[in-house]
Amino acid sequence: MANEFKFEIVETIAVLSQSSKGWTKELNLVSWNEREPKYDIREWAPDKSKMGKGITLTDEEAAVLKKALNTRSDI
């Protein structure tokens, strides 16, 4: 019980890919344990009952990532 946590997908921004088993890699705004939502990239089961390991980014970190990706000419 000590490791229980809550999450709410506040907004799905993009589905980046989908596996043959239906899992989707998504960019979402997620509120973890009723905190301020953060950008989150991870894989989700089709019914959102399970999730893979992921990464969360603050607004500032997401802005740095966006700027870095925008400078890439090969994307």
C-alpha positions in Angstrom: 0.0 0.0 0.0 2.9 2.4 0.6 3.8 2.4 -3.1 0.3 3.3 -4.4 0.1 6.3 -6.6 -2.6 8.1 -8.5 -2.4 9.4 -12.1 -4.7 11.3 -14.4 -4.0 11.8 -18.1 -5.1 15.4 -18.4 -4.5 15.6 -22.1 -3.2 13.3 -24.8 -1.0 15.4 -27.0 0.2 12.8 -29.5 0.3 9.1 -30.1 3.9 8.6 -31.3 3.7 4.9 -32.3 1.7 1.7 -31.7 3.0 -1.8 -31.3 1.6 -5.0 -32.8 0.1 -5.8 -29.4 -1.8 -2.5 -29.2 0.5 -0.7 -26.8 0.9 3.0 -27.7 3.8 5.3 -27.0 2.3 8.6 -26.2 3.1 12.2 -25.3 0.6 13.3 -22.6 0.1 15.8 -19.9 -0.2 13.7 -16.7 -0.9 14.6 -13.1 0.9 12.3 -10.8 -0.5 12.1 -7.2 -2.8 15.1 -7.8 0.2 17.3 -8.5 0.6 19.9 -11.4 0.6 18.0 -14.7 3.9 17.3 -16.4 4.7 16.3 -20.0 5.1 12.5 -20.0 6.4 10.1 -22.7 5.8 6.4 -22.1 4.0 3.3 -23.4 0.5 2.5 -22.4 -1.6 -0.7 -22.6 -4.7 -0.3 -24.9 -7.0 0.2 -21.8 -4.5 2.3 -19.9 -4.4 -0.2 -17.1 -0.7 -0.8 -17.4 2.2 1.5 -18.3 5.8 1.1 -19.2 8.7 3.1 -17.9 8.7 6.6 -19.1 10.1 10.1 -18.7 8.4 13.2 -17.3 9.4 16.7 -18.2 8.6 20.1 -16.6 7.4 22.9 -18.8 11.0 24.3 -18.8 12.5 20.9 -19.7 9.9 20.5 -22.5 10.8 23.9 -23.8 14.5 23.0 -24.0 13.6 19.8 -25.8 11.4 21.6 -28.2 14.1 24.1 -29.0 16.7 21.4 -29.5 14.4 19.4 -31.8 13.6 22.6 -33.8 17.3 23.2 -34.5 17.6 19.7 -36.1 17.6 19.9 -39.9 17.1 16.1 -40.3 13.7 15.9 -38.7 
